[in-house]
């Protein structure tokens, strides 16, 4: 029997396919809003449907209800730059997502989450986490100075 000869659940219930697709998008971001990092409850169109944006993976990102509502039908990159929670790593992840590079988007989102984990720590701990290696020899110091 060929695959075309069978009856599939998607054929009988197209909402089942859409639901699995939406769940897979949420799974890619760890159920977090791509814009702010809060728990995602909806799917946002980067290029709004009112401006001709299609409902495809490259144009749909998980978003919290607050971000999705405040963005409305504006262009995502312009809107995101003007938000108080703007994070350049998340902006790069959004750009990678829209270009179809979901692996890079996931890595950038993981990178931004590691930065969020240090925000709850004490200021001295944050500084220590980002310090570079100290120069051990005078030659090293000379190379840095020149």
ChimeraX attribute file (.defattr): number of C-alpha atoms within 10 A of each C-alpha:
attribute: neighborCount
match mode: 1-to-1
recipient: residues
	/A:1	5
	/A:2	5
	/A:3	7
	/A:4	7
	/A:5	7
	/A:6	9
	/A:7	9
	/A:8	11
	/A:9	11
	/A:10	11
	/A:11	11
	/A:12	9
	/A:13	10
	/A:14	11
	/A:15	12
	/A:16	13
	/A:17	13
	/A:18	12
	/A:19	11
	/A:20	11
	/A:21	14
	/A:22	17
	/A:23	14
	/A:24	15
	/A:25	17
	/A:26	22
	/A:27	12
	/A:28	16
	/A:29	22
	/A:30	17
	/A:31	20
	/A:32	21
	/A:33	25
	/A:34	27
	/A:35	25
	/A:36	19
	/A:37	21
	/A:38	15
	/A:39	17
	/A:40	24
	/A:41	16
	/A:42	19
	/A:43	21
	/A:44	26
	/A:45	25
	/A:46	24
	/A:47	20
	/A:48	19
	/A:49	13
	/A:50	10
	/A:51	10
	/A:52	8
	/A:53	13
	/A:54	15
	/A:55	15
	/A:56	11
	/A:57	16
	/A:58	19
	/A:59	20
	/A:60	21
	/A:61	26
	/A:62	29
	/A:63	26
	/A:64	21
	/A:65	17
	/A:66	14
	/A:67	21
	/A:68	22
	/A:69	12
	/A:70	10
	/A:71	19
	/A:72	13
	/A:73	17
	/A:74	16
	/A:75	14
	/A:76	19
	/A:77	14
	/A:78	10
	/A:79	15
	/A:80	21
	/A:81	13
	/A:82	9
	/A:83	13
	/A:84	8
	/A:85	12
	/A:86	14
	/A:87	16
	/A:88	13
	/A:89	18
	/A:90	25
	/A:91	20
	/A:92	15
	/A:93	26
	/A:94	28
	/A:95	18
	/A:96	18
	/A:97	22
	/A:98	19
	/A:99	12
	/A:100	14
	/A:101	14
	/A:102	19
	/A:103	13
	/A:104	16
	/A:105	25
	/A:106	20
	/A:107	14
	/A:108	20
	/A:109	25
	/A:110	17
	/A:111	14
	/A:112	17
	/A:113	15
	/A:114	11
	/A:115	13
	/A:116	12
	/A:117	10
	/A:118	14
	/A:119	11
	/A:120	10
	/A:121	10
	/A:122	9
	/A:123	11
	/A:124	8
	/A:125	12
	/A:126	15
	/A:127	11
	/A:128	9
	/A:129	10
	/A:130	8
	/A:131	8
	/A:132	8
	/A:133	6
	/A:134	8
	/A:135	12
	/A:136	8
	/A:137	8
	/A:138	9
	/A:139	10
	/A:140	11
	/A:141	12
	/A:142	10
	/A:143	9
	/A:144	9
	/A:145	7
	/A:146	5
